[in-house]
Amino acid sequence: MHTLVVILLVIVSIALITVVLLQAGKSAGLSGAISGGAEQLFGKQKARGIDLILHRITAILSVLFFLLALAVTYFKV
């Protein structure tokens, strides 16, 4: 059982890294961070299309990663 969970953890880890790298980068620098936060707060730019899908997949994979990491420690021999 431990081996299966470790294999799933490695697969989810690779998928999570891939999805994060596929996402579009935000504006660099402090001014980009401030203006990006303001735009997100006031809803001028909402994630659409592929960005929304990648964001949701990232959230799902991160939860799976966390649960599998806990399962690895639980099923440890």
DSSP file (Angstrom, degrees, kcal/mol; ACC not computed):
  #  RESIDUE AA STRUCTURE BP1 BP2  ACC     N-H-->O    O-->H-N    N-H-->O    O-->H-N    TCO  KAPPA ALPHA  PHI   PSI    X-CA   Y-CA   Z-CA
    1    1 A M     >        0   0    0      0, 0.0     4,-2.1     0, 0.0     5,-0.2   0.000 360.0 360.0 360.0 -39.3    0.0    0.0    0.0
    2    2 A H  H  >  +     0   0    0     73,-0.2     4,-2.2     1,-0.2     5,-0.2   0.899 360.0  51.7 -61.6 -41.5    2.9    2.3    0.9
    3    3 A T  H  > S+     0   0    0      1,-0.2     4,-2.4     2,-0.2    -1,-0.2   0.904 108.6  50.6 -64.1 -41.7    4.4    1.8   -2.6
    4    4 A L  H  > S+     0   0    0      1,-0.2     4,-2.3     2,-0.2    -1,-0.2   0.908 111.1  48.2 -62.1 -43.2    1.2    2.6   -4.4
    5    5 A V  H  X S+     0   0    0     -4,-2.1     4,-2.2     2,-0.2    -1,-0.2   0.888 111.3  50.4 -66.7 -38.5    0.8    5.9   -2.4
    6    6 A V  H  X S+     0   0    0     -4,-2.2     4,-2.2     2,-0.2    -2,-0.2   0.907 110.3  49.8 -65.6 -41.4    4.4    6.9   -3.1
    7    7 A I  H  X S+     0   0    0     -4,-2.4     4,-2.1     1,-0.2    -2,-0.2   0.920 111.9  47.9 -63.1 -43.6    3.9    6.3   -6.8
    8    8 A L  H  X S+     0   0    0     -4,-2.3     4,-2.6     1,-0.2    -1,-0.2   0.875 109.7  53.8 -63.4 -37.4    0.7    8.3   -6.8
    9    9 A L  H  X S+     0   0    0     -4,-2.2     4,-2.2     2,-0.2    -2,-0.2   0.897 108.8  48.2 -64.2 -40.7    2.5   11.1   -4.9
   10   10 A V  H  X S+     0   0    0     -4,-2.2     4,-2.3     2,-0.2    -2,-0.2   0.911 112.5  48.6 -66.2 -42.2    5.3   11.2   -7.5
   11   11 A I  H  X S+     0   0    0     -4,-2.1     4,-2.3     1,-0.2    -2,-0.2   0.926 113.5  46.2 -63.9 -45.2    2.8   11.4  -10.3
   12   12 A V  H  X S+     0   0    0     -4,-2.6     4,-2.6     2,-0.2    -1,-0.2   0.875 111.1  53.8 -65.7 -36.6    0.8   14.1   -8.7
   13   13 A S  H  X S+     0   0    0     -4,-2.2     4,-2.3    -5,-0.2    -2,-0.2   0.928 110.3  45.5 -63.2 -45.5    4.0   16.0   -7.9
   14   14 A I  H  X S+     0   0    0     -4,-2.3     4,-2.2     1,-0.2    -2,-0.2   0.903 114.0  49.3 -64.9 -41.3    5.1   16.0  -11.5
   15   15 A A  H  X S+     0   0    0     -4,-2.3     4,-2.5     2,-0.2    -2,-0.2   0.897 110.7  50.5 -64.5 -40.0    1.6   17.0  -12.7
   16   16 A L  H  X S+     0   0    0     -4,-2.6     4,-2.2     2,-0.2    -2,-0.2   0.907 110.5  48.8 -65.2 -42.4    1.6   19.9  -10.2
   17   17 A I  H  X S+     0   0    0     -4,-2.3     4,-2.1     2,-0.2    -1,-0.2   0.917 112.5  49.2 -61.9 -43.4    5.0   21.1  -11.3
   18   18 A T  H  X S+     0   0    0     -4,-2.2     4,-1.5     1,-0.2    -2,-0.2   0.920 111.6  47.6 -63.6 -45.1    3.9   21.0  -14.9
   19   19 A V  H  X S+     0   0    0     -4,-2.5     4,-0.9     1,-0.2    -1,-0.2   0.893 111.6  50.3 -66.2 -39.5    0.6   22.8  -14.4
   20   20 A V  H >< S+     0   0    0     -4,-2.2     3,-0.6     1,-0.2    -1,-0.2   0.900 110.7  49.6 -65.4 -39.8    2.3   25.6  -12.3
   21   21 A L  H 3< S+     0   0    0     -4,-2.1    -1,-0.2     1,-0.2    -2,-0.2   0.773 106.2  57.2 -70.6 -24.7    4.9   26.1  -15.1
   22   22 A L  H 3< S+     0   0    0     -4,-1.5    -1,-0.2    -5,-0.2    -2,-0.2   0.699  86.6 100.0 -77.1 -19.5    2.2   26.3  -17.7
   23   23 A Q  S << S-     0   0    0     -4,-0.9     2,-0.2    -3,-0.6    28,-0.1  -0.341  83.8-104.0 -70.6 149.2    0.4   29.2  -16.0
   24   24 A A        -     0   0    0      1,-0.1    -1,-0.1    -2,-0.0     2,-0.1  -0.478  38.0-116.7 -71.9 140.5    1.0   32.7  -17.2
   25   25 A G        -     0   0    0     -2,-0.2     2,-0.1     1,-0.1    -1,-0.1  -0.401  23.3-123.1 -76.3 154.4    3.3   34.8  -15.1
   26   26 A K        -     0   0    0      1,-0.2     7,-0.1    -2,-0.1    -1,-0.1  -0.373  47.4 -68.7 -86.4 172.4    2.2   37.9  -13.4
   27   27 A S        -     0   0    0      5,-0.3    -1,-0.2    -2,-0.1     2,-0.1  -0.394  57.1-122.7 -63.4 136.9    3.8   41.4  -13.9
   28   28 A A     >  +     0   0    0      4,-0.1     4,-0.5    -2,-0.1     3,-0.1  -0.431  66.9  32.0 -81.6 156.0    7.3   41.5  -12.4
   29   29 A G  H  > S-     0   0    0      1,-0.1     4,-1.5     2,-0.1     5,-0.1  -0.073  96.8 -70.0  90.7 170.4    8.4   44.0   -9.8
   30   30 A L  H  > S+     0   0    0      1,-0.2     4,-2.3     2,-0.2     5,-0.2   0.880 128.5  53.4 -69.4 -39.8    6.7   45.7   -6.9
   31   31 A S  H  > S+     0   0    0      1,-0.2     4,-2.6     2,-0.2     5,-0.3   0.882 108.8  50.4 -65.2 -36.6    4.5   47.9   -9.1
   32   32 A G  H  X S+     0   0    0     -4,-0.5     4,-2.2     2,-0.2    -5,-0.3   0.862 109.5  51.0 -67.2 -35.4    3.2   44.9  -10.9
   33   33 A A  H  X S+     0   0    0     -4,-1.5     4,-1.9     2,-0.2    -2,-0.2   0.898 113.2  45.1 -68.7 -39.7    2.4   43.2   -7.7
   34   34 A I  H  X S+     0   0    0     -4,-2.3     4,-2.1     2,-0.2    -2,-0.2   0.950 117.1  42.5 -70.4 -48.1    0.5   46.2   -6.4
   35   35 A S  H  X S+     0   0    0     -4,-2.6     4,-2.5     1,-0.2     5,-0.2   0.878 113.5  53.2 -67.6 -35.5   -1.4   46.9   -9.6
   36   36 A G  H  X S+     0   0    0     -4,-2.2     4,-2.0    -5,-0.3    -1,-0.2   0.897 109.6  48.5 -64.7 -39.4   -2.1   43.2  -10.1
   37   37 A G  H  X S+     0   0    0     -4,-1.9     4,-2.2     2,-0.2    -2,-0.2   0.884 111.8  49.5 -66.9 -38.2   -3.6   42.9   -6.6
   38   38 A A  H  X S+     0   0    0     -4,-2.1     4,-2.4     2,-0.2     6,-0.2   0.903 111.1  49.1 -67.3 -40.9   -5.7   46.0   -7.1
   39   39 A E  H  X>S+     0   0    0     -4,-2.5     5,-1.7     1,-0.2     4,-0.8   0.889 113.2  47.0 -65.8 -37.8   -7.1   44.7  -10.4
   40   40 A Q  H  <5S+     0   0    0     -4,-2.0    -1,-0.2    -5,-0.2    -2,-0.2   0.881 111.8  51.4 -70.8 -36.5   -7.9   41.3   -8.8
   41   41 A L  H  <5S+     0   0    0     -4,-2.2    -2,-0.2     1,-0.2    -1,-0.2   0.917 116.1  39.0 -66.5 -43.9   -9.5   43.0   -5.8
   42   42 A F  H  <5S-     0   0    0     -4,-2.4    -1,-0.2    -5,-0.1    -2,-0.2   0.483 110.1-121.1 -89.3  -2.1  -11.8   45.2   -7.9
   43   43 A G  T  <5 +     0   0    0     -4,-0.8    -3,-0.2    -3,-0.2     3,-0.2   0.741  67.2 136.1  76.5  24.6  -12.5   42.5  -10.5
   44   44 A K  S   <S+     0   0    0     -5,-1.7     2,-0.6     1,-0.3    -4,-0.1   0.894  75.7  36.3 -70.3 -38.3  -11.2   44.3  -13.6
   45   45 A Q  S    S-     0   0    0     -6,-0.8     2,-0.4    -9,-0.1    -1,-0.3  -0.947  73.8-176.7-118.7 114.1   -9.4   41.1  -14.8
   46   46 A K        -     0   0    0     -2,-0.6     2,-0.2    -3,-0.2     6,-0.1  -0.857  35.8-104.3-106.7 144.6  -11.0   37.8  -14.1
   47   47 A A        +     0   0    0     -2,-0.4     2,-0.3     4,-0.1    -2,-0.0  -0.479  49.4 173.7 -68.1 130.4   -9.4   34.6  -15.1
   48   48 A R    >   -     0   0    0     -2,-0.2     3,-1.3     4,-0.0     4,-0.3  -0.943  39.7  -7.7-136.1 156.9  -10.9   33.1  -18.2
   49   49 A G  T 3> S+     0   0    0     -2,-0.3     4,-1.8     1,-0.3     3,-0.3  -0.336 126.7   0.7  66.6-130.8  -10.3   30.3  -20.5
   50   50 A I  H 3> S+     0   0    0      1,-0.2     4,-2.8     2,-0.2    -1,-0.3   0.815 129.8  59.4 -67.4 -31.7   -7.2   28.3  -20.0
   51   51 A D  H <> S+     0   0    0     -3,-1.3     4,-2.1     2,-0.2    -1,-0.2   0.903 106.8  47.5 -63.8 -39.9   -6.0   30.4  -17.0
   52   52 A L  H  > S+     0   0    0     -3,-0.3     4,-2.2    -4,-0.3    -2,-0.2   0.913 112.8  48.6 -66.2 -42.7   -9.1   29.5  -15.1
   53   53 A I  H  X S+     0   0    0     -4,-1.8     4,-2.5     1,-0.2    -2,-0.2   0.925 112.3  48.1 -63.5 -44.7   -8.8   25.8  -15.9
   54   54 A L  H  X S+     0   0    0     -4,-2.8     4,-2.2     1,-0.2    -1,-0.2   0.869 110.4  52.7 -64.8 -35.8   -5.1   25.8  -14.9
   55   55 A H  H  X S+     0   0    0     -4,-2.1     4,-1.9    -5,-0.2    -1,-0.2   0.920 111.5  45.1 -64.9 -43.6   -5.9   27.5  -11.7
   56   56 A R  H  X S+     0   0    0     -4,-2.2     4,-2.3     2,-0.2    -2,-0.2   0.902 112.7  50.6 -67.8 -40.7   -8.6   25.0  -10.8
   57   57 A I  H  X S+     0   0    0     -4,-2.5     4,-2.8     1,-0.2     5,-0.2   0.892 108.9  53.1 -63.7 -38.4   -6.3   22.1  -11.7
   58   58 A T  H  X S+     0   0    0     -4,-2.2     4,-2.2     2,-0.2    -1,-0.2   0.913 109.3  48.4 -62.0 -42.8   -3.6   23.6   -9.5
   59   59 A A  H  X S+     0   0    0     -4,-1.9     4,-1.8     2,-0.2    -2,-0.2   0.917 113.6  46.4 -64.2 -43.0   -5.9   23.8   -6.6
   60   60 A I  H  X S+     0   0    0     -4,-2.3     4,-2.3     1,-0.2    -2,-0.2   0.931 113.8  47.7 -65.6 -45.5   -7.1   20.2   -7.0
   61   61 A L  H  X S+     0   0    0     -4,-2.8     4,-2.6     1,-0.2    -1,-0.2   0.849 109.4  53.7 -66.6 -33.3   -3.6   18.8   -7.4
   62   62 A S  H  X S+     0   0    0     -4,-2.2     4,-2.2    -5,-0.2    -1,-0.2   0.895 109.6  47.5 -69.1 -37.7   -2.3   20.7   -4.4
   63   63 A V  H  X S+     0   0    0     -4,-1.8     4,-2.5     2,-0.2    -2,-0.2   0.921 113.2  48.9 -66.1 -42.8   -5.0   19.2   -2.2
   64   64 A L  H  X S+     0   0    0     -4,-2.3     4,-2.8     1,-0.2     5,-0.2   0.907 109.9  52.2 -61.2 -41.4   -4.2   15.7   -3.6
   65   65 A F  H  X S+     0   0    0     -4,-2.6     4,-2.3     2,-0.2    -2,-0.2   0.925 110.5  47.6 -60.5 -45.1   -0.5   16.3   -3.0
   66   66 A F  H  X S+     0   0    0     -4,-2.2     4,-1.9     2,-0.2    -2,-0.2   0.925 113.9  46.4 -62.4 -46.1   -1.3   17.3    0.7
   67   67 A L  H  X S+     0   0    0     -4,-2.5     4,-2.2     1,-0.2    -2,-0.2   0.895 113.3  48.7 -65.9 -40.0   -3.5   14.3    1.2
   68   68 A L  H  X S+     0   0    0     -4,-2.8     4,-2.3     2,-0.2    -1,-0.2   0.863 108.2  54.3 -68.8 -34.3   -1.0   11.9   -0.4
   69   69 A A  H  X S+     0   0    0     -4,-2.3     4,-1.5    -5,-0.2    -1,-0.2   0.899 110.9  46.2 -65.0 -38.9    1.8   13.3    1.7
   70   70 A L  H  X S+     0   0    0     -4,-1.9     4,-1.9     1,-0.2    -2,-0.2   0.893 111.1  52.5 -67.0 -38.7   -0.2   12.6    4.8
   71   71 A A  H  X S+     0   0    0     -4,-2.2     4,-2.7     1,-0.2    -2,-0.2   0.860 104.3  56.6 -66.0 -35.1   -1.1    9.1    3.5
   72   72 A V  H  < S+     0   0    0     -4,-2.3    -1,-0.2     1,-0.2    -2,-0.2   0.921 110.5  43.9 -62.6 -42.7    2.6    8.3    2.9
   73   73 A T  H >< S+     0   0    0     -4,-1.5     3,-0.5     1,-0.2    -1,-0.2   0.841 114.0  51.2 -71.5 -30.9    3.4    9.1    6.6
   74   74 A Y  H 3< S+     0   0    0     -4,-1.9    -2,-0.2     1,-0.2    -1,-0.2   0.910 114.8  40.9 -70.8 -42.5    0.3    7.1    7.7
   75   75 A F  T 3< S+     0   0    0     -4,-2.7   -73,-0.2    -5,-0.1    -1,-0.2   0.278  84.4 136.8 -90.2  11.5    1.1    4.0    5.7
   76   76 A K    <         0   0    0     -3,-0.5    -3,-0.1    -4,-0.2    -4,-0.0  -0.321 360.0 360.0 -61.9 139.4    4.8    4.1    6.5
   77   77 A V              0   0    0     -2,-0.0    -1,-0.2     0, 0.0    -4,-0.1   0.470 360.0 360.0 -74.2 360.0    6.3    0.8    7.4
